[in-house]
Amino acid sequence: MTSFIELLKTRRSIRRFKAQAVESEKIEWLKRALLSSPTGKHANDWEFVFVQNKDMLAKLSQTKEHGGEFVARAPLAVVIASDTAKDDNTWVEDCSIAAFNLQLAAESMGLSSCWMQCRGRKRNDGSLCEDNVRALLNLPDNLGVLCIVAIGYKDEERKPFDWEKLQYEKIHEEKF
Ligand SMILES: Cc1cc2nc3c(=O)[nH]c(=O)nc-3n(C[C@H](O)[C@H](O)[C@H](O)COP(=O)(O)O)c2cc1C
């Protein structure tokens, strides 16, 4: 098992994947990673849609104008949505944590991933990515769609982080 710090160092967004499917046992662990993610007030209002159908992956990749093409090249994508209707909710935070837990869990099992932002994104025809995803997957209107995480075995290499070259100027001690 790769150490957590090593995962942080080597995890990079991967947008090219091999055709190899993700094994069902690994998919079960990905589900556990999502469902054990913390949420504000323990609301657990999220919903997750696992998609492996090639046609649907291609359609999802086109739900915004740019930056989602890699979803069509992945063997698996997880759509991360949540009820947005409740007052005082933390749906964006809850979904973000779940999405990144998913990415790290994938990484820990030798898989790679990339986040496709949906919330706030559009197609050139003016349609919202969230509406387009809702229509494709029959999601109810009360569910906001934060993102789609594409997962698979990588077919490109990305450099790991160099600890010496991080932006340490972003870190402040005691006061800004
Ligand atoms: C909130 C968020 C939204 C992102 N949306 C997209 C996206 O729509 N398309 C894409 O190709 N990458 C997307 N990414 C991946 C980022 O481009 C990537 O994380 C960033 O360039 C840093 O690279 P790294 O993940 O390899 O460290 C997103 C990442 C985050 C955290």
The ligand as a Gaussian input file, in Angstrom:
#p B3LYP/6-31G(d) Opt

LIG

0 1
 C      -12.433000      22.276000      -8.640000
 C      -11.676000      21.667000      -9.789000
 C      -12.203000      21.717000     -11.051000
 C      -11.523000      21.142000     -12.124000
 N      -12.112000      21.104000     -13.362000
 C      -11.453000      20.542000     -14.394000
 C      -12.078000      20.456000     -15.672000
 O      -13.238000      20.807000     -15.854000
 N      -11.345000      19.931000     -16.688000
 C      -10.050000      19.483000     -16.518000
 O       -9.444000      19.036000     -17.486000
 N       -9.459000      19.517000     -15.287000
 C      -10.128000      20.031000     -14.245000
 N       -9.553000      20.047000     -12.992000
 C       -8.181000      19.536000     -12.811000
 C       -7.217000      20.695000     -12.646000
 O       -6.983000      21.295000     -13.893000
 C       -5.922000      20.164000     -12.027000
 O       -6.193000      19.620000     -10.760000
 C       -4.875000      21.270000     -11.880000
 O       -4.441000      21.684000     -13.162000
 C       -3.661000      20.800000     -11.089000
 O       -3.080000      19.666000     -11.714000
 P       -2.878000      18.289000     -10.926000
 O       -4.240000      17.799000     -10.501000
 O       -2.227000      17.375000     -11.904000
 O       -2.037000      18.569000      -9.730000
 C      -10.245000      20.568000     -11.920000
 C       -9.714000      20.520000     -10.617000
 C      -10.416000      21.044000      -9.567000
 C       -9.846000      20.938000      -8.174000

